[in-house]
Amino acid sequence: MMAVSKPLSMRSVVPEIMDRADLEEEAHRRALAGLARLNWWSGAARPYRKVVRRLASTVSGPLTVLDVAAGAGDVPLALAWWANRQGIDLALATCDRSCRAVRWARRRGEAAGIEIDAFVHDVAKDDLPKRYDIVTSSLFLHHLSRDSALEVLARLALAARCVLVVCDLRRSPGSLALAAVASRLLTRSPVVHADAVLSARAAFTPEEAGLLATEAGLEGATVERCWPQRYKLTWWRE
């Protein structure tokens, strides 16, 4: 246990293979498919349902939802599928800095019969182009340095008309073990196998995430632990 916990005492932010521009198209596609299975298994869209339910009865017309750094869009698409079953009308948008991921998100939306406004945007560099009732982001914050994470949280909050919800891995020995095992059980992608462990080492702890929210100006933000080995940061605009 000591051999695992020692390197986790501090964050280790190493560029992940999937972020490389020279990654082959087929390897990228298989990695996205592998991540989709991991997100399905972990119920990655489930933490966002509570705020959708809360706002659905208070906002006239469809709820506008933006998922930032959405990759292939499996989390927001799963949320939209659930909302449809609940009779909740969502106007769904996603963005990612990767053109390939955005194209894949559009195709998946079309295949699922879910209308989605998917566009290319790097939130680590620029403010988001408009505001949405709900802004979400899943498994993205750990990709960033501490300073970049502060900037991104501030930008996400600025774009959130009502609420911001950020879910991510939490750094712990359990998270590292789960990443190593689950990634190999659920996908054959060597990119996901490597990146899952890198992600676990780069994650913030819930306590660190709470401090980041405060420093980014998200007064009143709450951070709670959720299954499996993740945390949820929620901030409501007053």
C-alpha positions in Angstrom: 0.0 0.0 0.0 2.8 2.4 0.8 4.4 1.9 -2.6 1.1 3.0 -4.2 0.1 5.9 -1.9 3.5 7.6 -1.8 3.5 8.9 -5.4 -0.1 10.0 -5.0 0.7 12.4 -2.2 1.3 15.0 -4.9 -0.3 15.5 -8.3 1.6 14.2 -11.3 0.3 16.0 -14.4 1.8 14.3 -17.5 0.3 14.9 -21.0 -2.0 12.0 -21.9 -1.6 10.0 -25.1 -5.1 10.8 -26.2 -4.2 14.5 -26.2 -1.4 14.0 -28.8 -2.1 15.5 -32.2 -0.1 12.7 -33.9 -2.3 10.0 -32.5 -3.7 7.9 -35.4 -7.4 8.2 -36.2 -8.2 4.6 -35.5 -6.4 4.6 -32.2 -8.2 7.8 -31.2 -11.6 6.2 -32.2 -10.9 3.1 -30.2 -9.9 5.2 -27.2 -13.1 7.2 -27.4 -15.1 3.9 -27.6 -13.2 2.6 -24.6 -13.9 5.8 -22.6 -17.6 5.5 -23.5 -17.7 2.0 -21.9 -15.9 3.3 -18.8 -18.4 6.2 -18.5 -21.3 3.8 -19.0 -20.0 1.4 -16.4 -19.3 4.2 -13.8 -22.7 6.0 -14.5 -20.8 9.2 -15.3 -24.0 11.0 -16.3 -25.8 10.2 -13.0 -24.4 13.0 -10.8 -25.9 15.6 -13.1 -29.5 14.4 -12.9 -30.3 16.1 -9.6 -29.7 19.7 -10.9 -31.6 18.9 -14.1 -34.6 17.8 -12.1 -34.4 20.8 -9.8 -34.3 23.3 -12.7 -36.8 21.5 -15.0 -39.8 22.8 -13.1 -38.5 26.4 -12.8 -37.3 27.3 -16.3 -39.7 28.0 -19.1 -38.9 26.2 -22.3 -36.1 23.7 -22.8 -33.2 23.7 -20.3 -30.0 24.8 -22.1 -27.1 22.5 -21.2 -23.5 22.8 -22.2 -21.0 20.0 -21.5 -17.4 21.3 -21.8 -14.5 19.2 -22.9 -17.1 16.6 -23.8 -14.9 14.3 -25.9 -17.2 12.0 -28.0 -20.2 13.3 -26.0 -21.1 10.0 -24.2 -21.8 11.7 -20.8 -24.1 14.5 -22.1 -25.8 12.1 -24.6 -26.6 9.7 -21.8 -28.0 12.6 -19.8 -30.1 13.7 -22.7 -31.4 10.1 -23.1 -32.4 10.0 -19.4 -34.0 13.4 -19.6 -36.1 12.3 -22.6 -37.4 9.4 -20.6 -38.3 11.7 -17.7 -40.2 14.1 -20.1 -37.6 16.8 -19.5 -36.7 19.0 -22.6 -33.0 19.7 -23.0 -31.3 21.9 -25.6 -28.0 20.1 -25.6 -24.6 21.6 -26.6 -21.1 20.2 -26.2 -17.6 21.5 -27.0 -14.1 20.1 -27.1 -10.8 21.4 -28.4 -10.4 18.2 -30.6 -12.0 18.4 -34.0 -12.0 14.6 -34.2 -13.9 14.3 -30.9 -16.5 16.9 -32.0 -17.1 15.1 -35.3 -17.6 11.9 -33.4 -20.0 13.5 -30.9 -22.1 14.8 -33.8 -22.2 11.4 -35.4 -23.3 9.8 -32.2 -26.0 12.3 -31.6 -27.4 11.7 -35.1 -27.3 8.0 -34.6 -29.1 8.3 -31.3 -31.7 10.7 -32.7 -30.6 13.4 -30.2 -30.1 16.9 -31.5 -26.8 18.3 -30.3 -24.9 21.5 -31.0 -21.3 20.2 -31.0 -18.6 22.8 -31.6 -14.8 23.2 -31.3 -13.6 25.3 -28.4 -10.7 25.3 -26.0 -11.9 26.6 -22.7 -8.4 26.6 -21.3 -7.7 29.5 -23.7 -10.9 31.4 -24.3 -14.2 32.3 -22.7 -17.2 30.4 -23.8 -19.3 32.1 -26.6 -22.6 32.3 -24.7 -24.4 31.4 -21.5 -26.4 28.2 -20.6 -28.8 27.3 -17.8 -26.5 24.4 -16.8 -22.8 24.1 -17.5 -21.2 20.7 -16.9 -17.8 19.1 -17.3 -16.7 15.6 -16.7 -13.2 14.2 -16.2 -11.5 17.3 -17.5 -10.1 19.2 -14.6 -7.4 16.7 -13.9 -5.8 17.5 -17.3 -4.9 21.0 -16.2 -2.3 22.6 -14.1 -3.5 24.3 -10.9 -3.4 27.8 -12.5 -5.2 26.6 -15.6 -7.8 24.8 -13.5 -8.5 28.1 -11.7 -9.0 29.9 -15.0 -11.2 27.2 -16.4 -13.4 27.1 -13.4 -13.9 30.9 -13.6 -14.8 30.6 -17.3 -17.2 27.8 -16.7 -18.9 29.7 -13.9 -19.2 32.8 -16.1 -21.0 30.7 -18.7 -23.5 29.2 -16.2 -26.7 31.1 -16.0 -28.0 28.9 -13.1 -25.6 26.2 -12.1 -22.2 24.7 -12.7 -21.5 21.0 -12.1 -18.0 19.5 -12.4 -17.3 15.8 -11.9 -13.9 14.3 -11.8 -11.7 11.6 -10.4 -10.4 12.0 -6.9 -6.7 11.2 -6.2 -6.4 8.3 -3.9 -4.8 4.8 -3.9 -8.2 3.3 -4.5 -8.7 5.5 -7.6 -5.3 4.4 -9.0 -6.1 0.7 -8.4 -9.6 1.1 -9.9 -8.3 2.9 -13.0 -5.7 0.2 -13.7 -8.1 -2.7 -13.3 -11.3 -1.2 -14.8 -9.6 0.1 -17.9 -8.2 -3.3 -18.7 -11.5 -5.1 -18.0 -13.7 -2.8 -20.1 -11.5 -1.9 -23.1 -8.6 -3.3 -25.2 -7.4 0.3 -26.0 -3.8 0.6 -24.9 -4.3 4.4 -25.0 -7.0 4.1 -22.4 -4.9 1.6 -20.3 -2.1 4.2 -20.1 -4.2 7.3 -19.8 -6.4 5.9 -17.0 -3.5 5.6 -14.7 -2.1 9.0 -15.7 -5.5 10.5 -15.0 -5.7 9.0 -11.5 -2.3 10.4 -10.6 -3.2 13.9 -12.0 -6.6 14.2 -10.2 -7.3 16.7 -7.5 -8.5 15.5 -4.1 -12.0 16.8 -3.1 -10.4 19.1 -0.6 -8.1 20.6 -3.3 -11.1 21.0 -5.6 -12.9 22.9 -2.9 -10.0 25.3 -2.5 -9.8 25.8 -6.2 -13.5 26.7 -6.4 -13.0 29.3 -3.6 -10.0 30.8 -5.3 -11.8 30.9 -8.6 -14.5 33.0 -7.0 -17.2 30.3 -6.8 -18.4 31.3 -3.3 -20.8 28.7 -1.8 -19.6 25.8 -4.0 -20.0 22.4 -2.5 -17.9 19.3 -3.1 -19.1 15.8 -2.4 -17.6 12.4 -3.0 -19.5 10.1 -5.4 -19.1 6.6 -6.7 -16.7 5.3 -8.0 -13.7 7.3 -6.6 -15.0 10.6 -7.9 -16.1 13.9 -6.6 -18.8 16.4 -7.7 -18.4 20.1 -7.4 -21.6 22.1 -7.6 -22.0 25.9 -7.7 -25.3 27.8 -7.9 -25.5 31.3 -9.2 -27.3 33.5 -6.6 
